[in-house]
Amino acid sequence: MGTIVIHAGGAKAGSSSVQYWLASNARRLRREHDIAVAVARVADPIRVTEFKRRQPINSNALGQARKRGAGVWAAALTRFFAGIQALSRGHRYLLVTSEAIDQLLWRADERFLKGLEELATGHRVVLSYYVRPQHTALEASWRQWGFRSDSAPSLYMSRRAEGLHYATTYRHVRQLAPGVVFEPRPFRADLLDEGSVVVDFARRSLGLEVSSTDAPRINRGLPLEVVNLLRSAPRGTFWSSAHDNAELRRIKDLFDDIQIPESAEVRRSRRILQAFCHQTFEAGNRELIRELGWATKEFVSAPDEPVEGTIEDLDELWSARASGPEQEILFHAIDQALNGEPRKRKRRIYT
């Protein structure tokens, strides 16, 4: 009986770093440890294939299939699990990574979880699931996707918060897939092995020793001050949608070494968000701390000082402070910096 590891994210909790490491080491993992790395590919119908060089390792195949209705979703899951069964033969470990699996967990998708449970009757199935303190998870999501959406910050925070009740997710998975190994890991530097999500993942999911020096952090977010300025960029200037990351990656490179002072508005917004998340999530977080033995007393602490305001105040605090002409100068400078230099070819490994 082999082991099947399903890398399920979650969002903004080190998935890009894990996938970068997997892509960089897939051949060695197969050759030296008999670990095959597989990806669910966007296809009609969906298919699960072993990762090959020069192919993207991230894919939202499951998420796209689920949006197309119950019939397509049922057929996609049949193909997904059949593909896993076929690839698992003859390997000590099969590791499957795909985007949006974390959504299937917090939404308690019964078809998916029962499929995992059936898979666990013939294999050891491990769900690798990292969870980030909710206040930093919400901010990171805003800095990656939210600022490019049409939603106000407060509405975006409220919607994203629906998927961050980690204790509820834990109970749903344990109830519907009791035969699956599922122990969510805290994505917080002081709680990860050697402070690295890749080291933690390799040790706890694959039983491998990895040096933290071989595990770079990938896909860091832009500073909050910068994304709140970029919100005002004319539509289509730097991206076509909230998930169009081609130009965003290059913008991140531009600001990588620039130290931007934290404004009073940003400091206040973070205290508001922390207070909201402490009140909303911490009771459930402490259930997980007790159940799973995380080495901490709290996951989202209360702010050190009293906080006035609600997440509705983020709509004002996360608005651009620069004048119209100042914004126009900034956008022109960014556009000139992006298009005035040769484009670097990068492997599509970001989430």
Order of alpha helices (4+ residues) and beta strands (2+ residues): beta-alpha-beta-beta-alpha-alpha-beta-alpha-alpha-beta-beta-alpha-alpha-alpha-beta-beta-alpha-alpha-alpha-alpha-alpha-alpha
